């Protein structure tokens, strides 16, 4: 059974530490031994020992990473390229930045989704309390006064009564759905099917399309920093950021444009991966021999653009939920309070 791939946070730290040790003149074997001594857990020490065993028999570092079966294929492949080009330290530094960026992007998305989700849950809870608990009290008050609630309030109350009567069934269905989702998420094959379906549906739309383009650009930056030529960098970027039909089509179009003799900037712009402004920057960088630096700056700007888009979406969701919840609560309360005020006025 294949072991779980290491977390991006750990991979970023590991690449940074290895790059520092190798840059200081230590061998890979000595570096791994030092890292093993500092590993706090048994699993970490065992993993480092697996790397040491492979290195001791003369295996390349990329092979040692592959044999450990806990490192992502992308990292293994990039390390292999770094070894072949003699730029392993630079590759490790670039990998550290890449995985650190993945961590920051995941945290940004998680934090952006968390607050609206909590707000939505609170909105639903407040509305349920009103229609299940509060409206029956008002209905009793109206009955004692010899009248009835407004048709709208009565409709809300009947719906609340139906929810109360079927609460057990609804809870059982929701619980079963949650359990099925968790089980499906725990099975890699099923999780991959859902991930592919989601990518094909939303992978090239809105912020998800920008995230895919950002990953593509950053992967190309890393590949070019490791000494790869343009075609190999394109292939690496496609392997990292692909997964949806629309995004894969962009990659194929880019490769075709390059094969037809287009420049890198024209190919990326023609495929819809870069904007015209970014393409202009890459074109200038290519003509000045600084294409890798230009790609690095484009990747940085792309990262900021993704974060701005996420913040903009969240900024729209929060007030929208507040407005919707306020309108629903207001309608429910007014539907019972206005008739009640009319009765009290007539009595007075």
ZAKEFI-633974 format. One record per residue (C-alpha): residue number from 1; x, y negated, z. Coordinates in steps of 0.2 Angstrom, whole numbers. Layout:
N
<node k="NUM" X="X" Y="Y" Z="Z"/>
...
end
This chain:
348
<node k="1" X="0" Y="0" Z="0"/>
<node k="2" X="7" Y="-17" Z="-5"/>
<node k="3" X="10" Y="-29" Z="9"/>
<node k="4" X="3" Y="-46" Z="10"/>
<node k="5" X="13" Y="-60" Z="1"/>
<node k="6" X="21" Y="-72" Z="13"/>
<node k="7" X="13" Y="-89" Z="16"/>
<node k="8" X="18" Y="-104" Z="7"/>
<node k="9" X="24" Y="-113" Z="23"/>
<node k="10" X="36" Y="-99" Z="27"/>
<node k="11" X="42" Y="-98" Z="9"/>
<node k="12" X="46" Y="-117" Z="8"/>
<node k="13" X="56" Y="-116" Z="25"/>
<node k="14" X="65" Y="-100" Z="19"/>
<node k="15" X="70" Y="-108" Z="3"/>
<node k="16" X="76" Y="-124" Z="11"/>
<node k="17" X="86" Y="-114" Z="24"/>
<node k="18" X="94" Y="-103" Z="11"/>
<node k="19" X="98" Y="-118" Z="0"/>
<node k="20" X="107" Y="-127" Z="15"/>
<node k="21" X="117" Y="-111" Z="19"/>
<node k="22" X="122" Y="-108" Z="1"/>
<node k="23" X="127" Y="-126" Z="-2"/>
<node k="24" X="138" Y="-125" Z="14"/>
<node k="25" X="148" Y="-111" Z="6"/>
<node k="26" X="141" Y="-96" Z="14"/>
<node k="27" X="137" Y="-80" Z="4"/>
<node k="28" X="120" Y="-73" Z="2"/>
<node k="29" X="123" Y="-59" Z="13"/>
<node k="30" X="130" Y="-70" Z="27"/>
<node k="31" X="115" Y="-82" Z="25"/>
<node k="32" X="102" Y="-68" Z="26"/>
<node k="33" X="111" Y="-62" Z="42"/>
<node k="34" X="110" Y="-79" Z="50"/>
<node k="35" X="92" Y="-80" Z="46"/>
<node k="36" X="89" Y="-63" Z="52"/>
<node k="37" X="96" Y="-68" Z="69"/>
<node k="38" X="85" Y="-83" Z="70"/>
<node k="39" X="69" Y="-73" Z="66"/>
<node k="40" X="57" Y="-73" Z="81"/>
<node k="41" X="46" Y="-58" Z="76"/>
<node k="42" X="49" Y="-40" Z="72"/>
<node k="43" X="41" Y="-41" Z="55"/>
<node k="44" X="53" Y="-55" Z="50"/>
<node k="45" X="68" Y="-46" Z="55"/>
<node k="46" X="63" Y="-30" Z="46"/>
<node k="47" X="60" Y="-40" Z="30"/>
<node k="48" X="77" Y="-48" Z="32"/>
<node k="49" X="85" Y="-31" Z="35"/>
<node k="50" X="77" Y="-25" Z="18"/>
<node k="51" X="85" Y="-40" Z="9"/>
<node k="52" X="101" Y="-36" Z="17"/>
<node k="53" X="100" Y="-17" Z="12"/>
<node k="54" X="97" Y="-22" Z="-6"/>
<node k="55" X="112" Y="-35" Z="-6"/>
<node k="56" X="124" Y="-23" Z="3"/>
<node k="57" X="122" Y="-10" Z="-12"/>
<node k="58" X="126" Y="-24" Z="-24"/>
<node k="59" X="108" Y="-28" Z="-30"/>
<node k="60" X="105" Y="-46" Z="-36"/>
<node k="61" X="95" Y="-57" Z="-24"/>
<node k="62" X="80" Y="-57" Z="-36"/>
<node k="63" X="80" Y="-38" Z="-35"/>
<node k="64" X="81" Y="-39" Z="-16"/>
<node k="65" X="66" Y="-51" Z="-16"/>
<node k="66" X="56" Y="-39" Z="-27"/>
<node k="67" X="60" Y="-24" Z="-17"/>
<node k="68" X="54" Y="-32" Z="-1"/>
<node k="69" X="37" Y="-33" Z="-9"/>
<node k="70" X="31" Y="-48" Z="0"/>
<node k="71" X="38" Y="-62" Z="-11"/>
<node k="72" X="27" Y="-69" Z="-25"/>
<node k="73" X="32" Y="-65" Z="-43"/>
<node k="74" X="35" Y="-83" Z="-47"/>
<node k="75" X="48" Y="-85" Z="-34"/>
<node k="76" X="56" Y="-69" Z="-39"/>
<node k="77" X="57" Y="-74" Z="-57"/>
<node k="78" X="63" Y="-91" Z="-54"/>
<node k="79" X="77" Y="-85" Z="-42"/>
<node k="80" X="82" Y="-73" Z="-56"/>
<node k="81" X="83" Y="-88" Z="-68"/>
<node k="82" X="93" Y="-97" Z="-56"/>
<node k="83" X="105" Y="-83" Z="-54"/>
<node k="84" X="107" Y="-82" Z="-73"/>
<node k="85" X="110" Y="-100" Z="-75"/>
<node k="86" X="121" Y="-102" Z="-60"/>
<node k="87" X="110" Y="-115" Z="-52"/>
<node k="88" X="103" Y="-104" Z="-38"/>
<node k="89" X="104" Y="-118" Z="-25"/>
<node k="90" X="95" Y="-130" Z="-36"/>
<node k="91" X="82" Y="-117" Z="-39"/>
<node k="92" X="79" Y="-114" Z="-21"/>
<node k="93" X="78" Y="-132" Z="-17"/>
<node k="94" X="65" Y="-134" Z="-31"/>
<node k="95" X="55" Y="-119" Z="-25"/>
<node k="96" X="55" Y="-127" Z="-7"/>
<node k="97" X="47" Y="-143" Z="-14"/>
<node k="98" X="35" Y="-132" Z="-25"/>
<node k="99" X="28" Y="-122" Z="-10"/>
<node k="100" X="28" Y="-137" Z="1"/>
<node k="101" X="17" Y="-146" Z="-12"/>
<node k="102" X="6" Y="-131" Z="-12"/>
<node k="103" X="4" Y="-132" Z="6"/>
<node k="104" X="0" Y="-150" Z="6"/>
<node k="105" X="-13" Y="-148" Z="-8"/>
<node k="106" X="-21" Y="-134" Z="1"/>
<node k="107" X="-22" Y="-144" Z="17"/>
<node k="108" X="-29" Y="-159" Z="7"/>
<node k="109" X="-43" Y="-148" Z="0"/>
<node k="110" X="-47" Y="-140" Z="16"/>
<node k="111" X="-48" Y="-156" Z="26"/>
<node k="112" X="-59" Y="-164" Z="12"/>
<node k="113" X="-71" Y="-150" Z="12"/>
<node k="114" X="-72" Y="-147" Z="31"/>
<node k="115" X="-80" Y="-164" Z="36"/>
<node k="116" X="-94" Y="-164" Z="23"/>
<node k="117" X="-98" Y="-146" Z="27"/>
<node k="118" X="-99" Y="-150" Z="45"/>
<node k="119" X="-110" Y="-165" Z="41"/>
<node k="120" X="-121" Y="-154" Z="30"/>
<node k="121" X="-123" Y="-141" Z="44"/>
<node k="122" X="-128" Y="-155" Z="57"/>
<node k="123" X="-140" Y="-162" Z="44"/>
<node k="124" X="-149" Y="-145" Z="42"/>
<node k="125" X="-149" Y="-142" Z="61"/>
<node k="126" X="-157" Y="-159" Z="64"/>
<node k="127" X="-171" Y="-156" Z="51"/>
<node k="128" X="-174" Y="-139" Z="57"/>
<node k="129" X="-176" Y="-145" Z="75"/>
<node k="130" X="-188" Y="-158" Z="69"/>
<node k="131" X="-200" Y="-147" Z="59"/>
<node k="132" X="-199" Y="-132" Z="71"/>
<node k="133" X="-199" Y="-140" Z="88"/>
<node k="134" X="-204" Y="-158" Z="87"/>
<node k="135" X="-218" Y="-157" Z="74"/>
<node k="136" X="-229" Y="-144" Z="84"/>
<node k="137" X="-228" Y="-156" Z="99"/>
<node k="138" X="-235" Y="-170" Z="89"/>
<node k="139" X="-248" Y="-159" Z="82"/>
<node k="140" X="-254" Y="-155" Z="99"/>
<node k="141" X="-255" Y="-173" Z="103"/>
<node k="142" X="-265" Y="-177" Z="88"/>
<node k="143" X="-277" Y="-162" Z="92"/>
<node k="144" X="-280" Y="-169" Z="110"/>
<node k="145" X="-284" Y="-186" Z="102"/>
<node k="146" X="-297" Y="-177" Z="91"/>
<node k="147" X="-288" Y="-180" Z="74"/>
<node k="148" X="-275" Y="-172" Z="63"/>
<node k="149" X="-257" Y="-176" Z="57"/>
<node k="150" X="-255" Y="-183" Z="39"/>
<node k="151" X="-254" Y="-169" Z="25"/>
<node k="152" X="-236" Y="-172" Z="23"/>
<node k="153" X="-232" Y="-169" Z="41"/>
<node k="154" X="-244" Y="-154" Z="41"/>
<node k="155" X="-234" Y="-147" Z="26"/>
<node k="156" X="-217" Y="-149" Z="35"/>
<node k="157" X="-225" Y="-141" Z="51"/>
<node k="158" X="-231" Y="-126" Z="41"/>
<node k="159" X="-214" Y="-124" Z="33"/>
<node k="160" X="-206" Y="-125" Z="50"/>
<node k="161" X="-219" Y="-112" Z="57"/>
<node k="162" X="-214" Y="-100" Z="42"/>
<node k="163" X="-196" Y="-102" Z="46"/>
<node k="164" X="-199" Y="-98" Z="64"/>
<node k="165" X="-209" Y="-82" Z="60"/>
<node k="166" X="-196" Y="-76" Z="48"/>
<node k="167" X="-180" Y="-82" Z="58"/>
<node k="168" X="-175" Y="-64" Z="61"/>
<node k="169" X="-176" Y="-59" Z="43"/>
<node k="170" X="-167" Y="-75" Z="37"/>
<node k="171" X="-153" Y="-73" Z="50"/>
<node k="172" X="-151" Y="-54" Z="45"/>
<node k="173" X="-150" Y="-59" Z="26"/>
<node k="174" X="-138" Y="-73" Z="29"/>
<node k="175" X="-127" Y="-62" Z="41"/>
<node k="176" X="-127" Y="-48" Z="27"/>
<node k="177" X="-122" Y="-61" Z="14"/>
<node k="178" X="-108" Y="-67" Z="25"/>
<node k="179" X="-102" Y="-49" Z="29"/>
<node k="180" X="-102" Y="-45" Z="10"/>
<node k="181" X="-92" Y="-61" Z="6"/>
<node k="182" X="-79" Y="-57" Z="19"/>
<node k="183" X="-78" Y="-39" Z="13"/>
<node k="184" X="-77" Y="-44" Z="-5"/>
<node k="185" X="-63" Y="-57" Z="0"/>
<node k="186" X="-53" Y="-44" Z="9"/>
<node k="187" X="-53" Y="-32" Z="-7"/>
<node k="188" X="-40" Y="-39" Z="-19"/>
<node k="189" X="-49" Y="-32" Z="-35"/>
<node k="190" X="-66" Y="-40" Z="-30"/>
<node k="191" X="-57" Y="-56" Z="-25"/>
<node k="192" X="-48" Y="-57" Z="-42"/>
<node k="193" X="-65" Y="-55" Z="-51"/>
<node k="194" X="-73" Y="-69" Z="-41"/>
<node k="195" X="-58" Y="-80" Z="-43"/>
<node k="196" X="-58" Y="-77" Z="-62"/>
<node k="197" X="-76" Y="-81" Z="-64"/>
<node k="198" X="-74" Y="-97" Z="-54"/>
<node k="199" X="-59" Y="-102" Z="-64"/>
<node k="200" X="-68" Y="-99" Z="-80"/>
<node k="201" X="-83" Y="-109" Z="-74"/>
<node k="202" X="-75" Y="-124" Z="-66"/>
<node k="203" X="-56" Y="-122" Z="-70"/>
<node k="204" X="-56" Y="-135" Z="-83"/>
<node k="205" X="-68" Y="-147" Z="-76"/>
<node k="206" X="-66" Y="-163" Z="-65"/>
<node k="207" X="-54" Y="-162" Z="-51"/>
<node k="208" X="-50" Y="-143" Z="-54"/>
<node k="209" X="-44" Y="-147" Z="-71"/>
<node k="210" X="-33" Y="-160" Z="-64"/>
<node k="211" X="-26" Y="-148" Z="-51"/>
<node k="212" X="-22" Y="-135" Z="-65"/>
<node k="213" X="-13" Y="-149" Z="-76"/>
<node k="214" X="-4" Y="-154" Z="-60"/>
<node k="215" X="2" Y="-137" Z="-57"/>
<node k="216" X="7" Y="-135" Z="-75"/>
<node k="217" X="17" Y="-151" Z="-75"/>
<node k="218" X="26" Y="-146" Z="-58"/>
<node k="219" X="30" Y="-129" Z="-64"/>
<node k="220" X="38" Y="-136" Z="-79"/>
<node k="221" X="48" Y="-148" Z="-69"/>
<node k="222" X="54" Y="-133" Z="-58"/>
<node k="223" X="58" Y="-123" Z="-73"/>
<node k="224" X="68" Y="-137" Z="-82"/>
<node k="225" X="77" Y="-141" Z="-66"/>
<node k="226" X="82" Y="-122" Z="-65"/>
<node k="227" X="91" Y="-124" Z="-82"/>
<node k="228" X="77" Y="-117" Z="-93"/>
<node k="229" X="74" Y="-123" Z="-111"/>
<node k="230" X="58" Y="-130" Z="-116"/>
<node k="231" X="50" Y="-114" Z="-123"/>
<node k="232" X="54" Y="-104" Z="-107"/>
<node k="233" X="48" Y="-118" Z="-96"/>
<node k="234" X="31" Y="-118" Z="-106"/>
<node k="235" X="29" Y="-100" Z="-103"/>
<node k="236" X="33" Y="-101" Z="-84"/>
<node k="237" X="21" Y="-116" Z="-82"/>
<node k="238" X="7" Y="-106" Z="-91"/>
<node k="239" X="10" Y="-91" Z="-80"/>
<node k="240" X="8" Y="-102" Z="-64"/>
<node k="241" X="-6" Y="-113" Z="-69"/>
<node k="242" X="-16" Y="-102" Z="-80"/>
<node k="243" X="-31" Y="-90" Z="-75"/>
<node k="244" X="-45" Y="-98" Z="-84"/>
<node k="245" X="-50" Y="-97" Z="-103"/>
<node k="246" X="-50" Y="-116" Z="-105"/>
<node k="247" X="-33" Y="-119" Z="-97"/>
<node k="248" X="-25" Y="-104" Z="-106"/>
<node k="249" X="-31" Y="-111" Z="-122"/>
<node k="250" X="-22" Y="-128" Z="-118"/>
<node k="251" X="-6" Y="-118" Z="-115"/>
<node k="252" X="-8" Y="-109" Z="-132"/>
<node k="253" X="-11" Y="-125" Z="-141"/>
<node k="254" X="4" Y="-133" Z="-133"/>
<node k="255" X="15" Y="-118" Z="-138"/>
<node k="256" X="8" Y="-119" Z="-156"/>
<node k="257" X="12" Y="-137" Z="-157"/>
<node k="258" X="30" Y="-134" Z="-151"/>
<node k="259" X="32" Y="-120" Z="-164"/>
<node k="260" X="26" Y="-132" Z="-178"/>
<node k="261" X="40" Y="-144" Z="-174"/>
<node k="262" X="31" Y="-156" Z="-162"/>
<node k="263" X="40" Y="-164" Z="-148"/>
<node k="264" X="37" Y="-159" Z="-130"/>
<node k="265" X="28" Y="-175" Z="-126"/>
<node k="266" X="17" Y="-174" Z="-142"/>
<node k="267" X="13" Y="-156" Z="-138"/>
<node k="268" X="8" Y="-158" Z="-120"/>
<node k="269" X="-3" Y="-173" Z="-125"/>
<node k="270" X="-10" Y="-164" Z="-140"/>
<node k="271" X="-15" Y="-150" Z="-129"/>
<node k="272" X="-23" Y="-161" Z="-116"/>
<node k="273" X="-11" Y="-157" Z="-102"/>
<node k="274" X="-4" Y="-175" Z="-101"/>
<node k="275" X="-11" Y="-192" Z="-103"/>
<node k="276" X="-5" Y="-203" Z="-117"/>
<node k="277" X="4" Y="-214" Z="-103"/>
<node k="278" X="13" Y="-199" Z="-96"/>
<node k="279" X="17" Y="-193" Z="-113"/>
<node k="280" X="25" Y="-210" Z="-117"/>
<node k="281" X="36" Y="-208" Z="-101"/>
<node k="282" X="41" Y="-190" Z="-106"/>
<node k="283" X="45" Y="-196" Z="-123"/>
<node k="284" X="57" Y="-210" Z="-117"/>
<node k="285" X="64" Y="-198" Z="-104"/>
<node k="286" X="68" Y="-185" Z="-118"/>
<node k="287" X="76" Y="-198" Z="-129"/>
<node k="288" X="87" Y="-204" Z="-115"/>
<node k="289" X="92" Y="-186" Z="-110"/>
<node k="290" X="82" Y="-187" Z="-94"/>
<node k="291" X="67" Y="-176" Z="-98"/>
<node k="292" X="68" Y="-167" Z="-81"/>
<node k="293" X="68" Y="-183" Z="-71"/>
<node k="294" X="53" Y="-189" Z="-82"/>
<node k="295" X="44" Y="-173" Z="-79"/>
<node k="296" X="48" Y="-175" Z="-60"/>
<node k="297" X="40" Y="-192" Z="-60"/>
<node k="298" X="25" Y="-186" Z="-70"/>
<node k="299" X="23" Y="-172" Z="-57"/>
<node k="300" X="23" Y="-184" Z="-43"/>
<node k="301" X="10" Y="-196" Z="-51"/>
<node k="302" X="-1" Y="-181" Z="-55"/>
<node k="303" X="0" Y="-175" Z="-37"/>
<node k="304" X="-6" Y="-192" Z="-31"/>
<node k="305" X="-19" Y="-193" Z="-45"/>
<node k="306" X="-26" Y="-176" Z="-38"/>
<node k="307" X="-27" Y="-182" Z="-20"/>
<node k="308" X="-35" Y="-199" Z="-26"/>
<node k="309" X="-48" Y="-189" Z="-35"/>
<node k="310" X="-52" Y="-178" Z="-20"/>
<node k="311" X="-53" Y="-193" Z="-9"/>
<node k="312" X="-65" Y="-201" Z="-21"/>
<node k="313" X="-76" Y="-186" Z="-22"/>
<node k="314" X="-76" Y="-184" Z="-3"/>
<node k="315" X="-80" Y="-203" Z="-2"/>
<node k="316" X="-95" Y="-200" Z="-12"/>
<node k="317" X="-101" Y="-185" Z="-3"/>
<node k="318" X="-101" Y="-191" Z="14"/>
<node k="319" X="-113" Y="-207" Z="12"/>
<node k="320" X="-124" Y="-196" Z="0"/>
<node k="321" X="-127" Y="-183" Z="14"/>
<node k="322" X="-130" Y="-197" Z="27"/>
<node k="323" X="-142" Y="-205" Z="15"/>
<node k="324" X="-151" Y="-189" Z="12"/>
<node k="325" X="-152" Y="-184" Z="30"/>
<node k="326" X="-158" Y="-201" Z="35"/>
<node k="327" X="-172" Y="-201" Z="22"/>
<node k="328" X="-178" Y="-184" Z="27"/>
<node k="329" X="-178" Y="-188" Z="45"/>
<node k="330" X="-186" Y="-205" Z="42"/>
<node k="331" X="-200" Y="-197" Z="31"/>
<node k="332" X="-204" Y="-184" Z="44"/>
<node k="333" X="-204" Y="-196" Z="58"/>
<node k="334" X="-214" Y="-209" Z="49"/>
<node k="335" X="-227" Y="-196" Z="43"/>
<node k="336" X="-232" Y="-193" Z="61"/>
<node k="337" X="-228" Y="-210" Z="70"/>
<node k="338" X="-238" Y="-221" Z="58"/>
<node k="339" X="-254" Y="-212" Z="60"/>
<node k="340" X="-251" Y="-211" Z="79"/>
<node k="341" X="-248" Y="-230" Z="80"/>
<node k="342" X="-264" Y="-232" Z="70"/>
<node k="343" X="-273" Y="-222" Z="83"/>
<node k="344" X="-265" Y="-231" Z="98"/>
<node k="345" X="-270" Y="-248" Z="90"/>
<node k="346" X="-288" Y="-243" Z="87"/>
<node k="347" X="-289" Y="-237" Z="105"/>
<node k="348" X="-281" Y="-253" Z="112"/>
end
